[in-house]
Amino acid sequence: MSNLKTLKKEIAPYEKATTKESIWQIINTVGPFLILWILAYQSLAISYWLALVPIIIAAGFLTRIFIIFHDCTHFSFFKSRRANRILGTMMGVLTLFPFDQWGHDHAVHHATSGNLDKRGTGDIWTLTVKEYKEAPLKIRLAYRFYRNPIVMFGLGPIYVFLLKNRFNRKNARKKERNNTYLTNLIIAALVAILCVTLGWQSFLLVQGSIFMISGSIGIWLFYVQHTFEDSYFEVNSEWEYVLAAVEGSSFYKLPKFMQFLTGNIGYHHVHHLSPRVPNYKLEEAHNNTEPLQNVPTISLATSLKSLRFRLWDEDAKNFVSFREVKSLARKAITTRSTQPKPEL
């Protein structure tokens, strides 16, 4: 890809937040979410299956709320850092993500994405073929369990929302720790109030369902935008930030309504190239920057292939499945066994 060094300069004009657009996005995102939540709650009086319709749509809007939160952690949603922090903390309550804690881990993800020597913070557990083969049985079993779609997209949201984000990381600064405590306190107060006023069963049916669906969507988006066949992974000495952004982050081309609900995060290559571009300018930056239009592109249909990608093959420079690794191992054994033995 040409002009890699000038790409960041080319998209610099899109890095400025527009207050009017930011406020409008809050209105057209949080407003519909609250209306759908109330509609789902009222529908429970008739049937949970009827309530499931607004629940599913509300889960989409909660995903969009998360994108606003996500932009705030990059301080890209508003021009003011303070405004980003205040709104980000509020959106963090709705999404169950502490602002400073998640912002730290996500910043590490951006700084190390695709770097084989710096994996482990803010990313999906990824082993290379060699690492997997050399790993003890318990690690291989744990990795297979972790990479199982039912576990990743079914149990994953429960772990992320209810466990991981509720506790501070080691060596967290006082400001980060306090933000986590504040977020947890506000969440606990809101849950208590809603359970008392609406009934804990009704609250759990509506909010629990919304979180499970939106959580699965969120994990899927993060997974598929970095786990596609010809992604980018290099050792630290060979790793390059721009290449990791444009080749290791996909352009997930979604239908317009899904693009709206996911806050344009399908333009993930643009976002990784410059996290300061607010989500409502990602498409514009992509369309007006020619080199960015030649990045790895996946559709809703082709993205499903990523479910079989489990390990990174450092030699072939692509993702492979467990079955492919086993097949190659069998071929190697067969080849060795059929080779003529040297005469003595």
FIBA-503842 format. One line per 4 residues: number of its first residue (from 1); their letters; for each residue x, y, z of N, C-alpha, C. Coordinates in steps of 0.1 Angstrom, whole numbers. Each point is the difference from the previous one (the first is absolute). Layout:
% residues N
NUM) A) X:Y:Z:X:Y:Z:X:Y:Z; ...
***
This chain:
% residues 344
1) MSNL) 9:-12:0:-9:12:0:9:12:0; -3:10:-9:8:12:-1:-4:10:10; 10:9:1:-2:12:9:-4:-3:14; 5:-11:6:-3:-4:13:4:11:10
5) KTLK) 11:6:-2:5:10:9:-8:13:1; -7:2:-11:-8:13:-1:-15:-3:4; -4:-12:2:-14:-3:3:-5:8:12; 8:0:11:-5:7:12:-2:15:-3
9) KEIA) 9:5:-8:-2:15:-3:-12:2:-9; -4:-10:-8:-11:1:-9:-13:0:7; -1:-7:11:-12:-1:8:-1:10:12; 11:8:1:0:10:11:-11:9:0
13) PYEK) -5:5:-11:-12:9:0:-12:-5:6; -1:-13:1:-13:-7:5:1:-2:15; 11:4:6:2:-3:15:-6:10:9; -7:10:-5:-7:10:8:-14:-3:2
17) ATTK) -4:0:13:-14:-3:4:-9:12:-4; -12:-3:-3:-10:11:-3:-11:-1:11; -1:10:8:-9:0:11:-14:-3:-4; -5:6:-10:-14:-1:-5:-2:-15:-3
21) ESIW) 9:-6:-8:-2:-14:-4:1:-10:13; 9:4:9:1:-9:12:-13:1:8; -6:12:2:-12:1:8:-12:-7:-7; 0:1:-13:-11:-6:-8:1:-16:1
25) QIIN) 13:-5:1:1:-14:1:-4:-5:14; 2:8:10:-5:-4:13:-15:-1:0; -6:10:-6:-15:0:0:-5:-11:-8; 5:-3:-12:-5:-11:-9:4:-14:4
29) TVGP) 8:0:11:5:-13:5:-6:-4:14; 2:9:10:-5:-2:13:-15:1:1; -6:9:-8:-14:2:0:-8:-13:-5; 3:-5:-11:-6:-12:-5:2:-12:9
33) FLIL) 12:-1:6:3:-11:10:-9:0:11; -2:12:6:-9:1:12:-15:-3:-4; -4:5:-11:-14:-3:-5:-2:-15:-2; 10:-6:-7:-1:-14:-2:0:-8:13
37) WILA) 8:4:9:1:-7:13:-14:1:7; -6:11:0:-14:2:6:-10:-9:-7; 1:0:-14:-9:-8:-8:1:-15:3; 13:-4:2:3:-14:3:-6:-4:13
41) YQSL) 2:9:10:-6:-2:14:-15:-2:-1; -7:9:-7:-14:0:0:-5:-12:-8; 8:-5:-10:-4:-11:-8:0:-13:8; 8:0:11:0:-12:9:-13:-4:5
45) AISY) -9:10:2:-14:-3:5:-7:-9:-9; 4:0:-13:-7:-8:-10:8:-13:-2; 13:1:-4:8:-11:-2:15:4:-1; 8:-9:5:15:3:-2:4:-1:-14
49) WLAL) -7:-8:-8:4:-2:-14:-4:13:-8; -10:7:4:-4:13:-5:11:10:4; 4:0:13:10:9:5:13:-2:-7; 2:-12:-5:13:-3:-6:3:9:-12
53) VPII) -10:5:-7:2:8:-12:6:13:4; -6:8:9:7:13:4:14:-3:8; 1:-12:6:12:-3:7:11:-2:-10; -2:-7:-11:11:-2:-10:4:14:-6
57) IAAG) -10:8:-3:4:13:-6:7:9:10; -5:-1:13:7:8:11:14:-5:2; 3:-13:-2:14:-5:1:8:7:-11; -5:2:-12:7:7:-11:3:14:4
61) FLTR) -9:7:7:2:14:4:10:0:12; 0:-10:8:10:-1:11:14:-1:-6; 1:-8:-11:13:-1:-7:4:13:-5; -9:8:-5:3:14:-5:4:9:12
65) IFII) -6:-2:11:3:8:12:15:-4:4; 3:-13:-1:14:-4:3:10:7:-9; -3:2:-13:9:7:-9:2:15:4; -11:6:6:2:14:5:10:-1:12
69) FHDC) -3:-9:9:9:-2:11:15:-2:-5; 1:-9:-10:13:-3:-5:7:12:-6; -7:9:-7:6:12:-5:4:9:11; -8:1:11:3:8:11:13:-4:7
73) THFS) 3:-13:0:12:-5:6:13:4:-8; -3:2:-13:11:5:-9:0:16:0; -9:6:8:-1:14:0:-3:6:-14; -8:-7:-8:-2:4:-13:-15:5:-3
77) FFKS) -9:-3:10:-14:3:-2:-3:15:1; 6:6:10:-1:15:2:14:6:-1; 1:13:-2:12:7:0:6:1:14; -9:1:10:5:1:14:2:-13:6
81) RRAN) 12:-2:6:4:-12:7:-10:-3:12; -4:11:7:-9:-1:11:-13:-5:-4; -5:5:-11:-13:-4:-6:0:-15:-3; 11:-4:-6:2:-14:-4:0:-9:13
85) RILG) 6:5:10:1:-8:12:-14:-1:7; -7:11:1:-13:0:6:-10:-9:-8; -1:2:-13:-9:-8:-8:4:-14:0; 14:-3:-1:5:-13:0:-3:-8:12
89) TMMG) 0:7:12:-3:-7:12:-15:-3:1; -8:9:-5:-15:-3:-1:-3:-11:-9; 6:0:-12:-2:-11:-9:6:-13:5; 10:1:8:6:-12:6:-9:-6:10
93) VLTL) -9:8:7:-10:-6:9:-10:-8:-8; -4:5:-12:-10:-7:-8:6:-13:-6; 12:0:-3:7:-11:-6:7:-9:9; 1:4:13:7:-7:11:15:0:-2
97) FPFD) 6:10:-7:14:1:-1:6:12:7; 9:-1:10:6:11:6:8:8:-10; -1:13:0:6:8:-10:16:-1:-1; 6:2:12:15:0:0:6:-14:-2
101) QWGH) -6:-9:6:5:-14:-1:0:-5:-14; -12:1:-6:-1:-5:-14:8:9:-9; 0:13:2:8:9:-8:15:-4:0; 5:-4:11:14:-4:1:3:-12:-8
105) DHAV) -8:-11:2:2:-12:-7:-2:1:-15; -9:9:-4:-3:2:-14:12:7:-7; 6:10:8:11:7:-5:12:-9:-3; 2:-10:9:10:-10:-1:-3:-8:-13
109) HHAT) -12:-4:-2:-4:-8:-11:4:8:-13; -3:13:-1:4:8:-12:15:0:-2; 7:1:11:15:2:-1:7:-14:-3; -7:-11:1:6:-13:-1:-7:-9:-10
113) SGNL) -11:4:-6:-8:-9:-8:9:-6:-11; 0:-13:-1:8:-7:-10:14:-2:3; 4:4:12:14:-2:5:1:-13:8; 7:-10:-6:0:-13:6:7:0:14
117) DKRG) 9:10:2:8:0:13:-7:8:10; -12:6:-3:-6:9:10:-15:-3:1; -4:-13:-1:-13:-4:2:-5:-1:14; -13:0:3:-4:-3:13:-9:11:7
121) TGDI) 0:12:-5:-8:11:6:-9:6:-10; -13:-1:3:-10:6:-8:-3:-7:-13; 5:-12:-1:-2:-7:-13:-6:-14:2; -2:-8:-11:-5:-13:1:12:-10:1
125) WTLT) -1:-9:9:11:-10:1:3:-7:-13; 12:2:-5:4:-6:-13:13:-7:2; 1:-13:-4:12:-7:0:5:-3:-15; 13:-1:-1:5:-4:-14:-1:-15:0
129) VKEY) 2:-6:-12:0:-14:-2:11:-6:8; 12:6:0:11:-6:7:-2:0:15; -6:11:5:-3:2:14:-10:-11:5; -10:-2:-8:-10:-10:3:5:-14:0
133) KEAP) 9:-3:-9:6:-14:-1:9:-2:12; 7:10:5:9:-1:11:-6:2:13; -12:4:1:-7:3:13:-4:-13:7; 0:0:13:-5:-11:8:-14:-3:-3
137) LKIR) -5:-12:3:-13:-4:-3:-11:9:6; 3:4:13:-10:8:6:-2:14:-6; 11:5:-6:-1:13:-7:-7:-2:-13; 3:-11:-7:-7:-3:-13:-15:-1:2
141) LAYR) -4:-8:11:-14:-2:3:-7:14:4; 7:8:8:-5:13:4:-2:9:-12; 9:-1:-10:-1:8:-12:-11:-4:-9; -2:-13:-1:-11:-5:-8:-13:4:6
145) FYRN) -1:-1:13:-12:4:8:-3:15:-3; 10:8:2:-1:15:-2:-4:3:-14; 5:-7:-10:-3:3:-14:-13:-7:-5; -6:-7:8:-13:-6:-4:-10:11:-2
149) PIVM) -7:1:-11:-10:11:-3:-11:1:11; -4:-11:6:-10:0:10:5:7:13; 13:-3:3:6:6:11:3:15:-2; 6:2:-12:5:14:-2:-12:10:-2
153) FGLG) -11:-4:-7:-11:9:-2:-12:-2:9; 0:-12:7:-10:-3:9:3:4:15; 11:-6:4:5:2:14:9:13:1; 5:4:-11:9:11:-1:-6:13:6
157) PIYV) -12:4:-4:-6:12:6:-2:-1:15; -3:-12:5:-2:-1:15:13:3:7; 11:-6:-5:13:2:6:4:15:-1; -1:6:-12:4:14:-2:-8:10:8
161) FLLK) -13:-2:0:-9:10:7:0:-2:15; -2:-12:5:-2:-2:14:13:-3:8; 10:-4:-7:13:-3:8:11:9:-3; 5:-1:-13:12:7:-3:0:15:3
165) NRFN) -11:7:-4:-1:15:1:-3:5:14; -3:-9:9:-4:4:14:12:2:9; 11:-5:-4:12:1:9:11:8:-7; 8:7:8:11:8:-6:12:-10:-3
169) RKNA) 7:4:-10:12:-7:-4:11:3:10; 11:-9:0:11:3:9:7:13:-5; 6:7:10:7:12:-2:-8:11:-6; -14:-1:1:-8:11:-5:2:13:8
173) RKKE) 0:11:-6:2:13:7:-13:3:8; 2:9:9:-12:4:9:-12:5:-8; 3:8:-10:-11:6:-9:-8:-11:-6; 7:-10:-6:-6:-12:-6:-8:-8:10
177) RNNT) 6:-3:11:-7:-8:11:-13:7:4; 1:13:3:-11:8:4:-12:0:-10; 4:1:-13:-10:-1:-11:-7:-13:0; 7:-11:2:-6:-13:0:-10:-1:12
181) YLTN) 5:5:12:-9:-1:12:-13:9:-3; 2:11:-6:-11:9:-2:-10:-6:-10; 5:-6:-11:-8:-7:-10:-8:-11:7; 7:-9:7:-6:-11:7:-11:5:10
185) LIIA) 2:11:7:-9:5:10:-13:5:-7; 2:7:-11:-12:5:-8:-8:-11:-6; 7:-10:-5:-7:-12:-6:-8:-7:10; 6:-2:12:-7:-7:11:-12:7:4
189) ALVA) 1:14:1:-11:8:5:-11:-1:-11; 3:1:-12:-10:0:-11:-7:-14:-1; 8:-10:2:-6:-14:-1:-10:-2:12; 4:5:12:-8:-1:12:-13:8:-2
193) ILCV) 1:12:-5:-12:8:-2:-10:-7:-10; 6:-4:-11:-9:-6:-11:-6:-13:5; 8:-8:8:-5:-13:4:-12:3:10; 1:10:8:-10:3:10:-13:5:-7
197) TLGW) 2:9:-9:-11:7:-7:-7:-9:-11; 8:-8:-7:-5:-8:-11:-2:-14:3; 7:-5:11:0:-14:3:13:-6:-6; 7:-8:8:13:-5:-4:-1:-10:-12
201) QSFL) -11:-8:-1:-2:-9:-10:-1:7:-14; -9:11:0:-2:7:-12:13:8:-5; 7:5:10:12:7:-3:11:-9:-6; 1:-12:6:10:-10:-4:-4:-5:-14
205) LVQG) -12:-2:-3:-5:-5:-13:4:10:-11; -3:13:3:3:10:-10:14:3:-1; 6:5:11:14:4:0:10:-11:-3; -3:-11:6:9:-12:-2:0:-4:-14
209) SIFM) -12:-1:-6:0:-4:-15:7:10:-9; -2:13:3:6:11:-8:16:-1:1; 5:-3:13:14:0:1:6:-13:-6; -7:-11:1:5:-12:-6:1:1:-16
213) ISGS) -10:6:-6:0:2:-14:10:10:-4; 0:12:6:10:11:-4:14:-5:4; 2:-7:10:13:-5:4:6:-9:-11; -9:-9:-4:5:-10:-11:3:8:-13
217) IGIW) -8:10:-3:2:8:-12:14:7:2; 2:6:11:13:7:3:12:-9:-2; 0:-11:7:11:-10:-1:2:-4:-15; -11:-3:-7:1:-4:-14:7:11:-8
221) LFYV) -4:12:2:6:11:-8:15:1:3; 3:-1:12:14:1:4:8:-12:-6; -6:-11:1:6:-13:-5:3:1:-15; -11:3:-8:1:-1:-14:8:11:-6
225) QHTF) 2:11:7:7:11:-6:15:-2:2; 4:-11:7:15:-3:1:3:-14:-4; -11:-8:-1:2:-14:-3:-6:-4:-14; 8:3:-10:-4:-3:-13:13:-7:-7
229) EDSY) -2:-7:-10:10:-9:-5:14:6:-2; 0:11:-8:13:7:-2:2:12:8; 0:-2:13:1:11:10:15:4:1; 4:7:10:14:5:1:5:-3:14
233) FEVN) 10:-8:1:7:-3:13:15:0:-3; 8:7:7:15:0:-1:6:0:13; 13:-4:1:8:1:12:3:15:2; 4:4:11:1:14:3:10:7:-9
237) SEWE) 11:-7:-3:10:7:-9:-5:2:-14; -10:-7:-4:-5:2:-14:-14:7:0; -5:2:12:-14:6:1:0:15:-3; -10:4:-8:-2:14:-4:-14:4:3
241) YVLA) -2:12:7:-13:5:4:-10:1:-11; 4:7:-11:-8:3:-11:-5:-13:-7; 10:-9:-2:-4:-13:-6:-9:-8:8; 2:0:14:-9:-7:9:-14:6:-1
245) AVEG) -1:13:-2:-13:6:-1:-7:-3:-13; 6:1:-11:-7:-1:-13:0:-15:-5; 9:-8:5:0:-14:-5:-5:-10:11; 1:5:13:-4:-9:11:-14:4:6
249) SSFY) -6:10:-6:-14:4:4:-9:0:-13; -11:-7:0:-8:-2:-12:-9:12:-2; -4:1:-13:-12:8:-3:-12:-9:-1; -8:1:10:-12:-9:1:-12:7:-6
253) KLPK) -2:-3:-13:-11:6:-8:-13:-5:4; -8:8:7:-13:-5:6:-11:7:-7; -13:-5:0:-11:7:-5:-2:13:8; -6:10:-6:0:13:5:-6:1:15
257) FMQF) -11:-8:2:-6:1:13:9:-6:11; 7:-11:-4:10:-6:9:12:9:2; 3:7:-10:11:9:1:-3:12:9; -13:4:0:-5:10:9:1:-4:15
261) LTGN) -6:-13:2:0:-5:14:14:-3:5; 9:-3:-8:14:-3:4:9:12:0; -6:12:-2:8:13:0:11:0:-9; -1:-5:-12:10:0:-11:13:-7:4
265) IGYH) 0:-8:11:12:-6:4:5:-11:-10; -8:-3:-10:5:-8:-11:12:6:-7; 1:13:0:11:7:-6:12:-1:10; 3:-12:4:9:-2:11:14:4:-3
269) HVHH) 4:-2:-13:13:4:-5:3:15:2; -11:8:-3:2:14:2:1:4:15; -8:-7:8:1:2:15:13:-3:5; 6:-12:-4:13:-4:5:11:9:-5
273) LSPR) -2:5:-12:11:10:-5:0:13:8; -12:4:4:-1:13:8:-12:-1:9; 2:-4:13:-11:-1:9:-7:14:3; 6:11:-4:-5:13:3:-11:3:-10
277) VPNY) -3:-8:-10:-11:3:-10:-13:-5:7; -9:9:2:-13:-4:7:-8:-10:-10; -8:-8:6:-6:-11:-8:-9:6:-11; -5:12:1:-9:5:-10:8:6:-12
281) KLEE) 13:-1:1:9:5:-11:8:-11:-6; -2:-12:5:8:-12:-5:-3:-3:-15; -12:0:-3:-4:-3:-14:5:11:-10; -1:12:4:5:11:-8:15:-1:-2
285) AHNN) 7:-3:10:15:-1:-1:3:-12:-9; -7:-11:1:2:-11:-9:-2:3:-15; -12:6:-2:-4:3:-14:9:11:-7; 6:8:8:8:11:-6:15:-3:1
289) TEPL) 4:-12:4:14:-3:1:2:-13:-8; 5:2:-12:0:-12:-10:8:-12:5; 12:1:6:7:-12:5:-8:-8:10; -9:7:8:-8:-8:10:-11:-8:-6
293) QNVP) -2:2:-13:-11:-8:-7:5:-13:-5; 13:-2:2:6:-13:-5:5:-9:11; -7:2:12:4:-8:12:-9:-13:-1; 4:-10:9:-8:-12:1:-15:3:3
297) TISL) -9:-5:-9:-14:3:2:-8:-13:2; -8:0:10:-9:-12:2:-14:4:1; -9:-8:-5:-14:2:1:-7:-8:11; -13:2:2:-7:-7:10:1:-15:-3
301) ATSL) -1:-4:-12:1:-14:-4:14:-6:2; 10:7:-6:13:-5:0:6:0:15; -5:9:8:6:1:14:-3:-13:8; -10:-8:-4:-3:-12:7:11:-10:-1
305) KSLR) 8:1:-11:12:-9:-1:10:1:11; 0:12:6:10:2:11:-3:-9:12; -11:-6:1:-3:-8:12:9:-12:0; 5:-4:-12:9:-12:0:15:4:2
309) FRLW) 3:13:1:14:4:2:3:0:14; 11:-8:4:3:-2:14:15:4:3; 9:-3:-9:14:2:3:7:8:-11; 10:8:3:7:7:-10:12:-8:-4
313) DEDA) 1:-2:-13:11:-7:-6:11:10:-4; 11:1:7:10:10:-2:7:-2:-13; 1:-13:-5:7:-2:-13:-9:4:-12; -13:-4:0:-9:3:-11:-6:14:1
317) KNFV) 2:6:12:-6:14:3:-15:0:-2; -7:-9:6:-14:0:0:-6:-8:12; -13:1:2:-7:-8:10:-3:-13:-5; 0:-11:8:-3:-13:-4:-9:-6:11
321) SFRE) -7:-11:-3:-9:-7:9:8:-11:7; -6:-5:11:6:-11:7:1:-12:-9; -10:-2:-8:-1:-11:-10:11:0:-10; 3:12:-5:11:2:-9:14:-3:6
325) VKSL) 1:3:12:13:-3:8:2:-15:1; -11:-6:4:0:-15:2:3:-7:-13; -7:5:-11:2:-6:-13:15:1:-5; 6:12:2:14:2:-3:9:-9:8
329) ARKA) -3:-2:12:8:-9:9:-1:-14:-5; -12:-4:-4:-1:-14:-5:8:-2:-13; -1:10:-9:7:-1:-13:15:-1:3; 5:8:10:14:0:3:5:-14:5
333) ITTR) -9:-6:8:3:-14:6:0:-10:-12; -10:1:-9:-1:-9:-11:12:1:-9; 4:13:-3:12:2:-9:12:-6:6; 2:2:13:12:-6:7:0:-15:-1
337) STQP) -12:-6:2:-1:-15:0:2:-7:-13; -3:8:-11:0:-6:-13:14:3:-7; 8:8:6:13:3:-5:9:-13:1; 7:-3:-11:9:-12:0:11:1:11
341) KPEL) 2:-10:7:10:0:10:14:-2:-6; 10:7:5:14:-1:-6:5:-14:2; 7:-5:-10:6:-14:1:12:1:9; 1:-11:7:12:-1:9:12:-6:-7
***
